[in-house]
Amino acid sequence: MLHLPIANADVNGLVLLMLGFFVGVLGGFFGTGGAFIITPSLNIFGFPMAFAIGTDIAHIFGKSIVASFKHALLRHVDFKLGLIMGLLGMYGVSLGKQAILYLEKIGQVGPTVRIIYIVLLFSLGLFMIKEYYQYSQLSEAQKENAEIKPSKIALWIRGLQLKPLVSFSSSGVQNISLWVIVLLSVSIGFISGFLGVGGGFVRVPILIYFLGLPTVMAVGTDLFALLITNSWGTYIYAMSGKVELVGALVMLVGAAVGIQIGSAATAYVRGMKIRLYFGITLFLAGVAVVLRHLLMPTLAGYLMLSSAAILSCLIMFMLFRAVAEERYREYNKKRA
């Protein structure tokens, strides 16, 4: 057992390391910090909720440095959009943190955060799973078009010509209202500070469905925005004494390895498949939070870890298979 002096909690160090690795794979693949898994998991494994939130924000900050660099090498990052959303998100994080400290003061932080988690996780997860089912019914030609065509919501938002207008050439978003970016960024920042997440499990769907970014570009851009927003989130939670640095560092060691695998896999997997696996992950995380809310923490913990492990192994399998097939094709070309 590992004793965490700041949170005054005893946890299994190997579990933290494994959790960091699995969520590193998922985070590098989905473009999220994975806090929708880690924050509830830390609470399940003995962290008070406020410490779970602060510690996870610090862990995400360290992890997003590695992940952003990896995705930048793959040219999956719109730095201009990520910078604006990250900076504006800092204000929202401060608002979210103030709300959490107030709920902690009146003794309602745990139940309130879990209920909001449940609503968001199930709503987003089921929506993305349903979208993939509809996509799977299309012909191959229609699938190719669906991969790159912006959603109806994105087209409507782009039609709101409320000046000033901004463009983001790297992600192909032209002449969109700056007020839309401000509203979305502050809202995501609030969710980040309130739920103890990087905001990625909300920001990635918003970048895809509201702004019309390609999936892989949404993944990389979100990780860069996470880096900026969570630097501030780490600072303000640390100043409030709600960050357990030992726990964050143990998870970061595992995450640093997992991120490399998950990020590399995005170069080989189609965007809609990424959305499907993301939706499944959100749904399973939601089930685990429900179990925790119903006072079944052990079962919730096993579900959280096993689902993260299975999905991580699936991502690694897809990556290794794709690399092997690519090398096999290159070998055959050389022989020919």
Secondary structure as UniProt FT lines:
FT   STRAND          2..4
FT   TURN            5..8
FT   STRAND          9..11
FT   HELIX           13..30
FT   HELIX           35..44
FT   TURN            45..46
FT   HELIX           49..73
FT   TURN            74..75
FT   HELIX           79..105
FT   TURN            106..107
FT   HELIX           109..136
FT   HELIX           140..148
FT   HELIX           152..158
FT   STRAND          165..168
FT   HELIX           169..171
FT   STRAND          173..177
FT   HELIX           178..195
FT   HELIX           200..209
FT   HELIX           215..239
FT   TURN            240..241
FT   HELIX           245..265
FT   TURN            266..268
FT   HELIX           271..293
FT   TURN            294..295
FT   HELIX           297..335
//
